Amino acid sequence: MNDLANYKRKRHKNNYVQDFPEGILDVIEADYPSQYFLLLGDRTQMTTLFSNEEWIDILTKSRNSYSCHIQRMNLTRKNSAQGI
């Protein structure tokens, strides 16, 4: 039984897990690279670059990233408290 637990643990560690949440600028950089470079060059205001739907998408992706990060942190604390 310990062999199976060790196998699962090793297999899980090989998967890439993002250790940090995505901020709004991270989402913009990934999904809207041309607008991101305009922001870096300070050529325009952030609010005029995106439609309302695009803002909702950006904010949702960032929020979901934080939610997953918090869940992962809570799971890590729970597992370390149980000695797993």
Buried (B, 14 or more C-beta within 10 A) or exposed (E): EEEEEEEEEEEEEEEEEEEEBBEBBBBBBEEBEEBBEBBEEEEEEEEEBBEEEBBEBBEEBBBEBEEBBEEBEEEEEEEEEEEE
